[in-house]
Amino acid sequence: MTHESSGIAAPAPPPTSTSTPTPARIPWAGLLVLAAIGFTAVTTELLPSGLLPQISHDLGVEESAVGSLTAAYAAVIVVTALPLSRFLSSRVPRKGLLIATVLAFALSNVLLALAPNLGLAVGARLLGGVAHGLLWSTMAPYVARIVPARSVGKGMAIVFSGNSIAMAIGAPIGTMMGTALSWRTSFLVLAGVAGLLALLAAYLLPAVPHSAGKAAPSLRGALAQPGVIAVATAWPLLLLAHFTLFTYIAPFIAASGLPGSTTGISLSVVGAFGLVGIWIAGITADSWPRRSLLAAVAVLVAAFVLLPVLGGTLVGNLALMAVWGAAFGAMGIYNQAAILRAGGEHRDAANGLTVVTIQLGIAVGAVYGAVALTTAGALLVPLAAAIPAAAALAVAIASRRNGYPAGPREKR
């Protein structure tokens, strides 16, 4: 992020008649609401995986068919995120658009909870996927407009902490609730939470200036910005690496000789230490963005390489899971800051582009992990994950001037 309006490193462009005024203070209440919205969105995305057996039994379909609830969710994000965000961002005020996406989450979860068959359940998830793509296309640019320029990294860290909390406790609690009561109850509770958050958002989120005549975000303009392609390549590669192992962590742990109960513990450790990484990123992203990002990715590669060697003991496994979680949590903040800075005046389109490429990275990661699992064996899946992570590190190192430039406290 080169512009001060994105919060990192370089001075802001000269004010213009259409520029957004720089906020004087951090809107803490609004950021916490946004973090809660992110928590709800990620929990909604992950929950069907934890409740797959219950959904399969209730709807009378094979477990493999229930996987379509996740596949459809991701697929519709890839197809709709960019065109919808481009069309709506210049026509709908950002605060109103965020509130509408939260209400769409609530409706999606209600429809899913009431679905009598798989077809209607998939339809409900498609609505949720559309909301998910719009939410993450809108969230980061909105945060960059409501916090002081010097505090964008901190603002992103607060908001995106909701993602790691959802991974650490949101999805597990929803799964336990669905097991104890019913999977439909879990989604109804999520719908109620989303409805409440929509009300809080209407009251607590600050409005940002909106011009109905402003041109829609330009993807072509974003791609022309130096550094956008680098970040839009490196970031999805890191998601690909993460989901290569994350998707098949249970087979890896079994191959390591650890008990099956270690899987749940390991996932919670990854999510919990993701919060530690986000906290670290919150205090470094505005001043040391380049060194911090490179260190986080290098640590991630090292953790993946060492897992087949040291992951056979509980202590070694959990220690490396903690390193993995912290590095991954931090990288999300650094990359989010980087794409907004690199996108410049086209940062909304640049951010929308990464929403799509990240979903592709997640999908490819699951497939790539499956190939590694069947060809190299479960124990070597972490090494397969290290390869795209190392590629992302190489891209970041090469993008010194634009994609991942040095921050104000780093030596040039």
N, C-alpha and C positions, 0 to 999 in steps of 0.2 A: 504494500500500500504506500504509494508515493505521496499522496495528498494528505495534508493535515486533516482534512475532513474525514479521512478514514482512520486517523488516529495514530499513524506510525510515521516516523522518520522525517519526512520532508515538509516544508512549509505549504500552507494552503494556497490554492490558486487565488488570484485577485478576486474580490467580490464582484458579483455581477447583479443585475437586476433580478435574476431568477435564482440566485444562490440561497441556500438554506442558512438562516442565522445559526451561529454556534451556540449551543446551550451553555449556560454558566455552571449548572450543577448536575450531578448524577441523579436521575429519577429512580431512587432505590426501590420504591414500591412497584413502579412499573416494570423494572427489570426482574423483580422477584415473580411478578405475574407471568412475564414471558418465560422465565425458567420453569414455572409450573405448567405452562402450556406445552413447552418442549417435553417435559416429563410425561405429560398425558399423550402426546403424539407418539413418542418412542415406545411407551408402554402399549399403546394401541397397535403399533407396528409389530412388536415382538410377541404379544400375548397368544396369538393362535398357535405358535410353535409349542408353547408350554402346555396348551390345552388340547393338543391334537387328538389324543386318544378319546377324550370325552366328546369332542365335536364329531369325530368319526362315528362313534357309537350312536349318538343322538340323531344324527342325520342319516344314518344307515348307509354310509359310503366307506370305501377303503381309506386308510390313513394317507396313502399316497395322493388320493384325490383331494383331501383336505389341504394338502400343500398348495393347491391352487389359490387358497385364500392369501397366502404370502406372495406367490408368483404374480397374481393379478394386481395386488397392491403395488409391487415394485414396477410392473410393466406400465401401468397407467401413469405413474410418476414420470417415467422416461418419455412417454408420448405427449403428456399434457403440460409439464412444468414450464418449459420455455415459452410455448405459444400463449398459454393462459396468463403467465406473469407479464409477458410483453404487452398483451392486449389490455389487461386490467390495471396495471400499475400507473398508466397515464390517464385512466378514466375514473378510478375509485381511490378515495383517500386511503393512505396506508393503514391508519388506525382502523377504519371501517373494514378494510380487506382482511386484516388480522382477525377481527372479531367474527367476520363471516366464516373464515376457515375453522375457527374453534367451534362455531355452531354446526358446521358441516361434519366435524368429528363427532359431535354429540349425536347428530341424526344418523350418521353411519353406524355408530355403535348400537343405537336403539334398533335400527333395521336389522343389523346382524343378530342381535339378541332375540328378535322376534321371527327370524327367518325359519320357515318350515322345511326348507330343502337347500341343497348345496347351491343351486343356481341363484336363488335370491340372496344367499349368503355372499356369494362372489360379487353380485351386484352391489351389495352394501359395502363391501371392501373396495370396490372400484371408486365409490364416492369418497371413502376415507383416503384412498391414494391420491385423488385429485386434490383434496384438502392438504394432504401432507406435502405434495410438491409445491403448492402455492405458499404454504406456511414457511418452508425453508427458503423459498425464493424471495420472500418478503422480509423475513425476520432480521437477517444480518444487516441489510441496507437500512432498515428502520432503526435498529439499535445504533448504527453509526450516525444517525441524524438526531437522536435524542440524548446523547451523552456528549460531554465536552471532548474536543478533538484529542486532548492529551490522555483521555481515559477510555478510548475505544477498546483496548485490549482487556482492561478490567471489566468493562461492560459485557464484552463477549464471554469472558470467563464466567460471570454470574449467570448469564442467560443459558449458556451451554452446559452448565453444571446439571441442569435438569435432565440432559441426555444420559449422563453417567449414573445419576441417581435412579433413573428408570431401569437401566441395565442392572444395577446392583440390587435394588429392592422393589422397583415398580412391577416388573414382569414376574419375579418370584412371588410377591404377595398376591398378585392377580391370579397366578397359577394355583397357589394354595387355596385361595378363595373359591376358584372354579372347581377344585378338587373336593373341597369340603361342602360346598353348596351346589353350584352348577356353573358351567361355562357361561351360560346366558346371564347369570347374576353378575359375573365379573364385568361383562361388557355394559350392562345397565349401570353399574356403579361408575365405570369410566365415562359413560354418557352424562351422568349426573355431575361428575366433577367438571367435565368440559362445559356444561351449561353454566355452572357457578363461575368458572373462570371467564366465560364470555361476559358475564355481568361485571366482574371485577375489572376486566380489561376496559369495558366501556367507561368505568368510573376512574380508573387509576392510570391508564396509558395516556401519555401526552400526545396531542395532535401535532402533526408536522405540516408545514405549508404544502398546499396542493394546487397545481394548475391544470385545469382540464384541457388546456390547449397544448400542454407540453408534449413533445415528441415521445413516442414509445421507445423503450430501451432498444438499442441497436446491437444485435449480436455481431454483425459485421464490424461495427465500430469497436466492440469489445475485443474481438479477435485481432484487430489491428493494433491494439495497445501492447507495447512491449511488456512481456512478462506474463500475460494472461494465459497463453498456451502452455508455458512452463508449469504454472501452478495448476492449471486444469488437467495437466498430465500427471504431475507428481502426486497430487492429493488423491486421485482415484487409485493410483498404484498402491498407495498406503492402505486404502480401504480394501483393495484386492488382497493384499498381504494379510491384513487383519482377519478377513472373513475366510481366507483359505484355511487358517487354523481354527478360528472361532467356530466355524460350522462343524468341524470334525474333531473337536476337542475331546469328546467322549471316547472315540476310538483310540486317540493318541494316549490318553490317560490309561486306558485298559492295556494298550501295548507296552506302556511303561511299567506295568506290574502293580499299579496303585489300585486301591478299591474303588468301586463305582461311585461311592459317596463323594470322592474327591472332585468329581466333575462339577457338582453344584457349588462346592466350596471354591473351586478355582474360578468359576464364572463370577461369583460374588467378589472375589479378590480383584479380578480384572476390573469390574465395575467400580468397586470402592476406591481402588488406587487411581482410577481414572479421575476421580475428584481431586486427588492430590496433584495429579498432572495439570488439571485445569487451574488449580490454585497457583501452582508454579508459573503457568503461562500467564495468568492474570497479572503477575508482578514483573514479568519479563518481556511480554509481547510488545509493549510500547517503547522499550528502550534497547533491548538486545534481541530483536526478532530473528536475525540471521543465525547467529551463533546458537541460540536456543533451539531453533528448528533443526539445525544440523546435528546438534548433540542429541536431541530427542530421537531422531531417525536412526542415528548410529547406535544408540542404546537399544532401540527396537530390533535392529538387525542382529546385534550381539545376543539379545535374549532368545531370538528364534534359533540362532545357531547353537546356543548352549543347551536348549531344552532337550534334544535327544541325548545329550551327554549327562546332564545333571538333573533332568526331570524325573528320574526313576525313584528319587526319594521325596518324601512329603515336604521336607524343608526346602530342598532345591526346587521342587515344582512350584511351591507357593511363592518363594522368593522371586523366581523368574516371571511368574504370573503378575506379581506386584509391579515389577519393572515394566513388563508389557503394558499393563493397564495405565501406569503413570505416563509412559512415553506416548501411548496412543491418545490419552485424554489431552495432553499438552499439544500434540500435533494438530488436533482439530482447531484449536484457537489460533495457532500460528498461521495455519493455512487459510482460515477464514479472514484473518487480518490481511494476509498477503493478497488474496484475490480482490478484496475491496480496494486495496491500494493500487494494485496493478491495473484494475479496470478503469480507474480515473472517473471521468464523467459518465462512462458506460458501465459503472460498477454493478448496477442492477442486472444488466444483461450478463455480465461476467459471472455474477453470483448464480444466476439462473442456469448458466452453462455448467457450473460445477455441481449443482443439484442433480443434473442429468448424468454427468460423467461419473459422479460418485455412485449413483444407483447402478450404473453399468459395471463399475468396479466391484460392487457388492455381488452382483449376479455372476460376473465372471469368476470372482473369487470362490464362490461355492462350486462352480463347475471345475475350475482349476484344482481346487482341493480334492474333489472327487477323483480326478485323474491321478493326482499324486497318491491318494489313498490306495487306488487299485493297482498302480504300477510300481510304486516305491515302497508301499506299506505305511501303516499308521504312524510308526515311530519316526519316519522321515518327513511327515507333513510339515513340521516347523521349518525344516530346511527349504522346502518348496516355498513356504511363505517368505523366507528371507530373501529370495531372489527378486521379486517385485519391490520389496522394501529397499534393497540395495540399489535397484534401478532408480527409484524415487530419490534416493540420496544423491546419486550421480546427477540427476536433473537439477536438484537444488544447488549443488556445488557449482554447476555450470551456469546457473542463472543468478550470478552475483550482482549484476547491474540493475536488473528490472524485476524479475520474478521474486527473488529473495534478497533484496539489497540490505546492507548494513543499517542498523538503527542509529539514533542520535548519540548513544553511549558506546558504540562500537567503533573501533579504528577503521578508517576508510582504506 
